[in-house]
């Protein structure tokens, strides 16, 4: 019951956010909202092989996201001399190895 209520609340919230930032014409896009939540292993009393595979896939996706969004972009900023503040981010490569 709690999972169903949480899922319904989440879908409602996303719908409300999307309708508040919606646009009528794709050429008039000014804002958007995205959700990414895949970092971290889930800990259960008993983990199945399936859960291990899901966790590994999530960690791999998070590592790729971090590399492209943070590491490579910040390197590009340095190369182009763009004034910015370094953003630290977790590196989960040890977890994947």
C-alpha positions in Angstrom: 0.0 0.0 0.0 2.8 2.4 0.9 4.6 1.7 -2.3 1.5 2.3 -4.3 0.8 5.6 -2.5 4.4 6.7 -2.9 4.3 5.9 -6.7 1.0 7.7 -7.2 2.4 10.8 -5.2 5.6 10.8 -7.3 3.7 10.6 -10.6 1.4 13.4 -9.4 4.3 15.6 -8.4 6.1 15.0 -11.7 2.9 15.8 -13.6 2.5 19.1 -11.6 6.1 20.1 -12.2 5.9 19.3 -15.9 2.6 21.2 -16.4 4.1 24.3 -14.6 7.1 24.4 -16.9 5.3 23.2 -20.1 5.6 25.0 -23.4 3.3 25.1 -26.3 5.9 25.2 -29.0 9.2 23.2 -28.9 11.0 26.3 -30.2 10.0 28.1 -27.0 11.7 25.7 -24.6 13.0 27.7 -21.6 13.2 25.1 -18.9 12.8 21.4 -18.2 13.1 19.0 -15.3 14.8 15.7 -15.2 15.4 13.1 -12.5 18.4 10.8 -12.2 18.7 8.6 -9.1 20.9 5.6 -9.7 23.9 6.1 -7.5 24.5 3.6 -4.6 24.0 0.0 -3.9 20.8 -1.1 -2.1 21.3 -3.2 1.0 18.8 -5.9 1.7 19.0 -8.6 4.3 19.4 -11.1 1.5 20.5 -9.9 -2.0 19.7 -12.0 -5.1 22.0 -12.3 -8.1 19.4 -10.2 -10.0 19.8 -7.4 -7.5 23.5 -7.6 -7.8 23.2 -7.2 -11.6 20.8 -4.3 -11.2 23.1 -2.6 -8.7 26.2 -3.1 -10.9 24.3 -1.7 -14.0 23.2 1.3 -11.9 26.7 2.0 -10.7 28.1 1.7 -14.2 25.6 4.1 -15.5 26.3 6.6 -12.7 30.0 6.4 -13.4 29.5 7.1 -17.1 27.2 10.0 -16.2 29.7 11.5 -13.8 32.5 11.1 -16.3 30.7 12.8 -19.1 28.8 15.5 -17.2 31.4 16.5 -14.6 34.9 15.3 -15.5 35.0 15.8 -19.2 33.0 19.1 -19.1 35.3 20.5 -16.4 38.3 19.5 -18.4 36.8 21.3 -21.4 36.2 24.4 -19.3 39.9 24.4 -18.2 41.1 24.0 -21.8 38.9 26.9 -23.0 39.8 29.1 -20.1 36.2 29.4 -18.8 35.9 30.9 -15.4 34.1 28.4 -13.2 34.1 26.7 -9.8 35.2 23.1 -9.6 32.5 20.7 -8.7 33.5 17.7 -6.7 31.6 14.5 -7.3 31.8 10.9 -6.1 33.9 8.5 -8.0 32.5 5.0 -7.7 35.2 3.3 -9.9 36.5 1.3 -6.8 33.0 -0.1 -6.4 32.9 -1.2 -10.0 36.4 -2.8 -9.9 
